[in-house]
Each structure stands twice: as C-alpha cells, then as structure tokens.
Amino acid sequence: MPTTNQSAQSELDDRLNQALRLTAGQVSIATGGGAVLVYSQSDPEGSRTRLRAAAGFRTPDEARETAAAIDTLVAAATETTEAQQQRVPTPLAERLAGATVHALPLFARERFVGVLVVIPKAELHPETDATFSTLRWTTGSLIDYRRLESQQQTLVAETEKQLEAADEQSDELLKLSEELFAQDIELRRNNEKLGKIEKLKNDFIEKMSRELRTPLNSIIEATITVLASEAGTMSESSQQSLRGALDEGTAFQRTLQNILDLWRIKQDEFPLEIHEFSVSDLIDETIFSVHEALDGKPVLIDKDIASPLPKLRGDLAKINQILFLLLDNAAKFTEQGEIKIGARYHSETLTCWVDDTGIGICPDDQANIWSEFYQVDDRASDKYRGAGLGLTLVHDLLTLLEGESTLTSEAGVGTRIEFSIPIART
C-alpha cells in the first residue's frame, strides 16, 4: 500500500505532466504545428534532465526517437544553461517538417529547472519571441512549482512532527517544572528548619557562655583564694586536691573559651584589635603561661630569636592565643627533650615557629590535625587531655589574620609548626 506522502507525490507528478503536455501543445500551436519536447531536472544538482512531455509528434515512438537523436543538444543546454540549436538529424528530417532544433533553457526564480526543445515547421519569426518568453516562463514555473509544492508538503510533515515533539516536550517540561516547584517548596521548608536549628545552636552557645563561665570563674577564683590564704593551716593532701581541682577548672575554662572563640569566628563576630607590641616580650609571656603544662617533665623550653625584632602593630591578643595554643600543644605531647619557640621579621611578615621533640605525627594523620575534635589516637585521650580544638582554632585565627601555616613532623621524632602573617612595624 502506498503511503500518504507517496500518494501526494504521485498526484503532483500527474498534475505536472498534464500541465506540461498542455504547455507543449501551446508551443506547438505557436510554432505553426511544430514539434515540442519538455525536459526537467532529474537530480538536485541539475547535471541531468529527463523528458517530461511532448507534442506535435504522430506517435510516442517518434517522440522518443527524436529525444534520443537530440540528446547531445539537450545536454549542452543543460550544462551551459544557454540556448542551443542544431539542424534536425537527417533520419528525422523527412518526418519533421522543421529544419532547425532549438533547445531553450528554462528558469524559475533565476534557477535552472529544465529545457524546452522546439522544432518549428518553419523558421521562427521575431514576433514569436514574446510568445516563447511567456511560454518558457510558464513552463519553468510549472516545473519549479512541483518542486516547491513537494518541499512544502515535506516541511508541513516535518513541522507537524516537530509540533508533536514540542507538545511532548512541553508536557515533560511542565512535569519537570511541577517537580522543581515541589522541590523548591521542600528546600524552603528545610531551610526554615535549618534556620531554626542554627538559632537554637547560637542560643545554646550564648546560654552556655553565660551559665557556665560565670560560676566557673567564681570557682577558680575561690580555689585560688583558699590556696593563697589557708595554705598554712591545710594538710598537704588537701592542698594537692585543691590544686588538682584548680587545674581541672582551668583546663575546662580553656576548652570552653576555645569553643566560644571558634563560634565567634564562624559568626564573623571576632573583630581585629590592633595594638603595638614586642614579639620578644610576647614569647616570654607565652613561655611563662605554659610552664605549668609541663608538670615537672624533663623538658626545656627555649626562646629562639637570632636578632632583635622591631616593635610591631597587630592583633596582640590573637597572635598571643596562637602562640599559646601551639606551645601548650607541644608541651602536652613532649615527654622529654626540648621545645623551641622562635620568631623572625622580614618584608613586613612575622614568622613564628614551635619546634618540639614530642611524639610526632605520622603522614596519614597530618592532613586531619586542623579538623575540629580530631585526635591522632583516641586511646591517648586519657593521657593527653584536650578536646581536639586547639589546632582548629589556630587554623581559623590564621585565616582571620590572612596568615599561612606549615607542618613538618615525624612519628617518634617531633613536630615543627610554622606560621606567617602580614604585619606592619611601628
């Protein structure tokens, strides 16, 4: 069964052939009863043509014989797209009254579409030029009309397919839009929940700051007062108990302060406070603050400053906090040997380092030591006390000060942490 498109093409071909036969007849009449052949392109490039209609011949065989005899003439008109003519071949001259064959190229919208072959019974008169010009235009338009109508039907069919595909895509797009809208609503709900959770967390930290720090400070102050004023009347065991309680309270106070400082940095509520300070004095104060963490261990803390440093202007409190955290961490993990804390100043950059002979860190753990609550060995938490926040706070404070840090360590040998921050001299 032929398809709808094939039926439409066949109908177009029938209409074209009928119109071309009519045109050929009109040309025959215009030439005084001469014979006429109409050729149209047989391929898109126009390199070949095929016979489509004929008039003025006694039989179809006569038309086919004539077409074969003038094939070279038609090919020349097709190739050059210019008018060609030749004498009627001798075998056909007796049958055809005319003496000359005219091959006239046909155009439609300045495009070559075929050849009109005219074999008049007599020589053509100049007044027939206008008639031939009209017939050539009409014939070329008929040939081109078939091609245009075929293209139009093809485009209509393609457009219908595209419209169907567009409808399917529109349905799919509508479905995706509905799903996206539903996800957007869910995301908004989740964001609202996250906002509430964040607010609860912030409220908790503020409440912890108020509810824990105040009584903790009072306990520490009271313990210090008792040890200072009642030491002569207390037994040694009582004094040791109070000192132990004081150490526990101070360690807890430091952990609490670290948590609060980390939270303030993340909330962008830890502004810079610029002061003039001496690096050498700052290191001395840091060493003095850490001596208690050694707890009688055979460890020497040495200050390593090769040359005098100038007075600098920077955030004294934060630099002091970084140095204390690094030195306290070194003292905690060094059982014997030496800890060096040093500094140098060059090109408006302050570089400080802490170098110890402690337990060291294996390569697999070095990338994680800046993470919150991370400890190299959970089993060592009983021996080396701490919440694992010190180096995290160091990292965040250096980020706040636009500084950088490097770590060099070997398990069983020791660790060196060095940091640099941009800072101006006075």
C-alpha positions in Angstrom: 0.0 0.0 0.0 1.5 3.4 -0.9 1.9 5.9 1.9 0.1 9.2 2.1 3.3 11.0 1.2 3.8 8.7 -1.9 0.2 9.3 -3.0 0.7 13.0 -2.7 3.9 12.8 -4.8 2.2 10.8 -7.5 -0.7 13.3 -7.6 1.8 16.1 -8.1 3.6 14.2 -10.9 0.3 13.6 -12.7 -0.7 17.3 -12.4 2.7 18.4 -13.6 2.7 16.0 -16.6 -0.8 17.2 -17.6 0.3 20.8 -17.4 3.5 20.2 -19.3 1.6 18.4 -22.1 -0.8 21.4 -22.3 2.2 23.8 -22.5 3.8 21.7 -25.1 0.7 21.8 -27.1 0.6 25.6 -26.8 4.2 25.8 -28.0 3.3 23.6 -30.9 0.5 25.8 -31.9 2.7 28.9 -31.5 5.2 27.4 -33.9 2.7 26.6 -36.6 2.3 23.0 -35.8 5.9 22.2 -35.0 7.0 19.5 -32.5 7.9 20.3 -28.9 9.7 18.4 -26.1 9.8 19.5 -22.4 12.7 18.3 -20.1 13.0 18.9 -16.4 15.9 18.2 -13.9 16.3 14.6 -12.8 18.7 15.4 -9.9 19.1 18.4 -7.5 22.4 19.5 -9.0 20.9 19.9 -12.4 23.6 17.9 -14.2 21.0 15.7 -16.0 17.4 16.2 -17.3 14.7 13.8 -18.4 11.9 14.0 -20.9 8.6 15.0 -19.2 6.2 15.9 -22.1 6.0 16.1 -25.9 3.6 17.5 -28.5 3.4 17.6 -32.3 4.5 14.0 -32.9 2.4 11.4 -34.6 3.3 8.6 -32.2 5.1 8.3 -28.8 7.9 6.3 -30.6 8.5 9.2 -32.9 8.9 11.5 -29.8 11.3 9.0 -28.1 13.4 8.7 -31.3 13.6 12.4 -31.6 14.6 12.8 -28.0 17.4 10.2 -28.5 18.6 12.0 -31.6 19.0 15.4 -29.9 20.3 14.1 -26.6 23.7 15.9 -27.1 21.9 19.2 -27.8 19.8 18.9 -24.7 22.9 18.0 -22.6 24.7 21.1 -23.9 21.8 23.4 -23.0 21.7 21.7 -19.6 25.4 22.1 -18.9 25.7 25.7 -20.2 22.2 26.9 -19.3 22.3 28.8 -22.6 20.2 28.4 -25.7 21.4 25.9 -28.3 20.3 24.9 -31.8 21.2 22.4 -34.5 20.0 21.1 -37.8 17.4 18.3 -37.5 19.1 14.9 -37.8 18.8 13.5 -41.4 16.8 10.4 -40.4 14.2 12.6 -38.8 14.1 15.5 -41.2 11.6 13.9 -43.5 9.2 13.2 -40.7 9.6 16.6 -39.0 8.8 19.5 -41.2 11.2 21.9 -39.4 14.8 22.3 -40.4 16.3 23.5 -37.0 16.0 22.3 -33.4 16.0 25.0 -30.7 17.0 24.0 -27.1 15.9 26.8 -24.7 16.9 26.6 -21.0 14.1 27.1 -18.5 14.5 29.1 -15.3 12.4 29.7 -12.2 13.4 32.4 -9.7 16.8 32.6 -11.5 17.4 28.9 -11.1 17.8 26.4 -14.0 15.0 23.9 -13.9 14.9 22.3 -17.4 15.0 22.6 -21.2 12.3 23.4 -23.7 13.0 21.9 -27.2 11.2 23.5 -30.2 11.2 22.0 -33.7 9.1 24.6 -35.7 7.8 23.7 -39.2 9.3 27.0 -40.5 11.8 29.5 -39.4 10.7 31.4 -36.3 9.7 34.9 -36.7 11.0 37.7 -34.4 7.4 38.4 -33.2 7.3 34.9 -31.7 10.0 35.9 -29.2 7.5 37.4 -26.7 5.3 34.3 -27.0 8.2 32.0 -26.4 9.4 34.1 -23.5 6.0 33.8 -21.8 5.8 30.1 -22.5 9.3 29.5 -21.2 8.5 31.4 -18.0 5.2 29.4 -17.6 6.9 26.1 -18.2 9.8 26.8 -15.8 7.3 27.9 -13.2 5.3 24.7 -13.6 8.4 22.6 -13.1 9.5 24.6 -10.1 6.0 24.6 -8.7 6.1 20.9 -8.4 9.4 21.0 -6.5 8.2 23.8 -4.3 4.9 22.0 -3.5 6.8 18.8 -2.7 9.2 20.8 -0.4 6.2 22.5 1.2 4.5 19.2 1.9 7.7 17.8 3.3 8.1 20.9 5.5 4.5 20.6 6.7 5.0 17.0 7.6 8.3 17.8 9.4 6.6 20.8 11.2 3.7 18.5 12.3 6.3 16.1 13.7 8.1 18.9 15.4 4.9 20.2 16.8 4.1 16.8 18.2 7.6 16.6 19.7 7.2 20.1 21.0 3.9 19.1 22.7 5.6 16.1 24.3 8.5 18.3 25.4 6.0 20.8 26.8 4.3 18.1 28.8 7.7 16.9 30.0 8.8 20.5 30.8 5.5 21.1 32.7 6.1 17.9 34.6 9.7 18.9 35.5 8.5 22.4 36.4 6.0 20.9 38.8 8.6 18.6 40.3 11.1 21.5 40.6 8.4 23.7 42.3 7.7 20.9 44.7 11.4 20.5 45.5 11.7 24.3 45.9 9.0 24.3 48.5 10.7 21.4 50.3 14.0 23.2 50.2 12.4 26.3 51.7 10.9 24.2 54.4 14.3 22.6 55.1 16.0 26.0 55.1 13.5 27.2 57.6 14.2 24.1 59.8 18.0 24.7 59.4 17.5 28.3 60.3 15.7 27.3 63.5 18.3 24.8 64.3 21.1 27.4 63.7 19.2 29.8 66.0 18.9 27.1 68.7 22.6 26.3 68.4 23.5 30.0 68.7 21.2 30.4 71.7 22.7 27.4 73.3 26.2 28.7 72.9 25.3 32.1 74.3 23.5 30.4 77.2 26.5 28.1 77.8 28.7 31.1 77.9 26.6 32.8 80.4 25.6 29.9 82.6 29.0 28.1 82.6 31.6 30.7 82.5 30.3 32.8 85.3 30.1 30.1 88.0 33.3 28.5 86.7 35.2 31.8 87.1 33.9 32.1 90.7 35.0 28.5 91.5 38.5 29.2 90.1 38.9 32.5 92.0 37.6 30.9 95.2 40.1 28.0 94.9 43.0 30.4 94.3 41.9 32.5 97.3 41.7 29.4 99.6 45.1 28.2 98.5 46.7 31.6 99.0 45.2 32.4 102.4 44.7 29.0 104.0 47.8 27.1 102.8 49.5 27.2 106.3 46.5 25.6 108.0 45.8 22.9 105.4 47.3 19.5 105.0 49.4 18.6 102.0 46.8 16.3 100.7 44.1 19.0 100.9 46.4 21.4 99.1 47.0 18.8 96.3 43.3 18.2 95.9 42.6 21.9 95.6 45.5 22.3 93.1 44.1 19.4 91.1 40.6 21.0 91.1 42.2 24.3 90.0 44.0 22.5 87.1 40.7 20.8 86.1 38.8 24.0 86.3 41.4 26.0 84.3 41.6 23.3 81.6 37.8 23.3 81.4 37.7 27.1 81.2 40.3 27.0 78.4 38.2 24.4 76.4 35.1 26.5 76.9 36.9 29.6 75.7 38.2 27.7 72.6 34.6 26.7 71.7 33.3 30.2 72.1 36.2 31.7 70.1 35.5 29.2 67.2 31.9 30.1 67.3 32.6 33.8 67.2 34.9 33.4 64.2 32.3 31.5 62.3 29.7 34.1 63.1 32.1 36.8 62.0 32.0 38.3 65.5 35.7 38.3 66.3 36.9 41.7 65.1 40.6 42.6 64.9 42.0 44.8 67.6 45.3 46.4 66.6 47.9 47.3 69.3 51.7 47.9 69.4 53.6 45.0 71.0 57.1 43.4 71.3 57.4 39.9 69.9 60.2 39.0 72.4 58.1 40.0 75.4 55.1 38.2 73.9 57.1 35.0 73.6 58.3 35.3 77.2 54.8 35.7 78.4 53.7 32.6 76.4 56.6 30.5 77.8 55.6 31.6 81.4 52.0 30.6 80.8 52.8 27.1 79.5 55.3 26.1 82.3 52.5 24.6 84.4 51.6 22.3 81.5 55.0 20.6 81.7 54.0 19.2 85.2 57.6 18.6 86.2 58.6 16.7 82.9 62.3 17.0 81.9 61.5 19.4 79.1 63.3 22.6 78.4 61.5 25.5 76.6 64.0 27.7 74.8 63.4 31.0 73.0 64.9 31.1 69.6 65.3 34.7 68.3 68.5 35.3 66.4 68.3 39.1 66.2 66.4 41.8 67.9 62.9 42.4 66.4 61.2 45.8 65.9 58.0 46.8 67.6 55.1 45.7 65.5 51.4 46.8 65.2 48.9 43.9 65.0 46.2 42.0 66.9 48.2 41.2 70.0 45.5 39.0 71.6 45.1 36.7 68.6 48.8 36.3 68.0 49.3 35.6 71.7 46.5 33.0 71.5 48.0 31.3 68.5 51.5 31.1 70.2 50.0 29.8 73.5 47.9 27.1 71.7 50.9 25.8 69.7 53.3 25.9 72.7 50.7 24.3 75.0 50.1 21.5 72.4 53.9 20.9 72.1 54.3 20.8 75.9 51.4 18.3 76.2 52.9 15.8 73.7 56.6 16.2 74.7 57.7 13.9 77.5 61.4 14.8 77.4 63.8 16.9 75.4 63.4 20.4 74.2 60.8 22.8 72.8 61.9 25.8 70.8 59.7 28.8 70.1 61.1 31.4 67.8 60.3 34.3 65.5 61.8 36.5 62.7 60.5 39.6 60.9 61.2 40.2 57.2 59.4 42.1 54.4 56.5 43.1 56.6 55.9 39.5 57.5 56.1 38.0 61.0 57.1 34.3 61.0 56.9 32.3 64.2 57.5 28.6 64.9 57.3 26.0 67.6 59.7 23.0 67.3 59.4 20.1 69.7 60.9 16.6 70.4 57.5 15.1 71.1 55.7 12.0 69.9 55.3 13.4 66.3 52.5 12.8 63.8 52.5 10.1 61.1 51.9 11.3 57.5 48.4 9.8 57.3 47.2 11.9 60.2 48.9 15.2 59.3 46.2 16.3 56.9 43.5 16.0 59.6 45.0 17.7 62.6 43.4 21.0 61.8 39.9 19.4 61.9 37.6 20.0 64.9 37.8 17.4 67.7 40.3 15.3 65.7 42.9 13.4 67.8 45.6 11.3 66.3 45.0 8.4 68.7 41.7 8.2 70.6 43.3 5.8 73.1 45.7 8.6 74.1 42.9 10.9 75.1 43.2 9.8 78.7 46.9 10.5 78.8 46.9 13.7 76.7 43.9 15.7 77.8 42.1 18.0 75.5 39.1 18.3 73.2 41.0 18.5 69.9 40.1 22.1 69.3 43.4 23.9 69.8 44.9 23.4 66.3 41.5 24.1 64.7 41.4 27.4 66.5 44.9 28.1 65.3 43.9 27.5 61.7 40.8 29.7 61.9 42.7 32.5 63.7 45.4 32.4 61.0 42.7 32.6 58.3 41.3 35.6 60.1 44.7 37.3 60.2 45.3 36.3 56.5 48.2 34.1 57.6 49.6 30.7 56.4 51.0 27.7 58.2 53.2 24.7 57.5 53.7 21.5 59.5 56.7 19.2 59.5 56.5 16.1 61.6 57.9 12.6 62.0 56.4 10.0 64.4 58.7 9.4 67.4 61.0 12.3 66.5 59.0 15.6 66.9 56.9 18.2 65.2 57.6 21.7 63.9 54.7 24.1 63.1 55.5 27.4 61.5 53.2 30.3 60.6 53.5 33.6 58.9 51.2 36.6 59.0 51.4 40.0 57.3 52.0 42.7 59.9 53.4 46.3 59.9 56.2 47.7 62.1 55.7 50.8 64.1 
